[in-house]
């Protein structure tokens, strides 16, 4: 499961892009959302890394 962590931000960014395009927004208008996605994905990856390190 750890090896698929890179999919979280990719899928979320893809969904965010689809949402923006469906509602007539430009990609530039949604850059704050991309920033949130990156931050949240980093926190999730750090949490899983810490748990993996603590349990081994």
Long-range contacts (C-beta under 8 A, 24 or more apart in sequence): 2-48, 2-49, 2-52, 5-44, 5-45, 5-48, 8-41, 8-44, 8-45, 9-37, 9-38, 9-41, 12-37, 12-40, 12-41, 13-37
